Structures are given as C-alpha cells and as structure tokens.
Amino acid sequence: MNRNQYIDARLQDWAQWKCSGGIGAYRGIDFSKEYNDGAFIDYTADQEDACLEMDMAIACLPLDLKRTVVAVYTWDGGLDVVVAKLRITRQTIHRRLCHADLRIDDFLIARREREKQILVNC
C-alpha cells in the first residue's frame, strides 16, 4: 500500500506546528537554535486552523495508529528509535501509517461534507 502524499505533507506541517507549541502557544525566539537560517517561523491563522484540523483527525485515530503517527512525525532519532520504543517492525509502521492516512482522509472528507451541509442549511 502506498502512502497518501497529501496527508503525509499535512502531517509534516502538523508535526512542525506541534513541536513548536501548537495553537495559541507563545513562540519566543530561542537564540541558541537555528530557525530557517535564522528566520523565525510563525503561523498564519489559516495554517493554525489546518494544523488544528489535523490534530483533531489524529485524536480520532485508534490508539495504535495515533501512537505510530505521533512517534514517526514528532520523535527525534528517526525510524530506528520508533522501532525500538514501540517494539514493532518497519513494515508494521508503514502499514499503520497507510491505515492512518486512510482514516485521516475520511475524517477530512466527512468534515468538509458537514461544513457544506451547515452552509446549505443557513
């Protein structure tokens, strides 16, 4: 099974957002670290909204898929660390990520449909 590239890109954006503190977090500049060659990363309201939407989608995943997504996208140390800490194989990680992609995509589609229904009923 292949990964959904759109969902993967959204998860990467979510991970960067999550590791920077998430929604509404004060993001002070830490001068001991490099940020985009010295440029500070800030998020627009639309980017915050998109990342929060992914956060909700991840929260709706079954526990094993949620743990895998969080581990792969936010833990330091790469896939070897994820394999060791979760005590699963690389194939299992890939399979779980593929299933998470499908469920997240379903969540996003259902959310768009609900938004359309709300707009129609207004």
Residue, then its C-alpha position, 0 to 999 in steps of 0.5 A: m500500500n502506498r502512502n497518501q502524499y497529501i496527508d503525509a505533507r499535512l502531517q509534516d506541517w502538523a508535526q512542525w506546528k506541534c513541536s513548536g507549541g501548537i495553537g495559541a502557544y507563545r513562540g519566543i525566539d530561542f537564540s541558541k537554535e537555528y530557525n530557517d537560517g535564522a528566520f523565525i517561523d510563525y503561523t498564519a491563522d489559516q495554517e493554525d486552523a489546518c494544523l488544528e484540523m489535523d490534530m483533531a483527525i489524529a485524536c480520532l485515530p485508534l490508539d495504535l495508529k495515533r501512537t505510530v503517527v505521533a512517534v514517526y512525525t514528532w520523535d527525534g532519532g528517526l525510524d530506528v528509535v520508533v522501532a525500538k520504543l514501540r517494539i514493532t517492525r518497519q513494515t508494521i509502521h508503514r502499514r499503520l501509517c497507510h491505515a492512518d492516512l486512510r482514516i485521516d482522509d475520511f475524517l477530512i472528507a466527512r468534515r468538509e461534507r458537514e461544513k457544506q451541509i451547515l452552509v446549505n442549511c443557513 
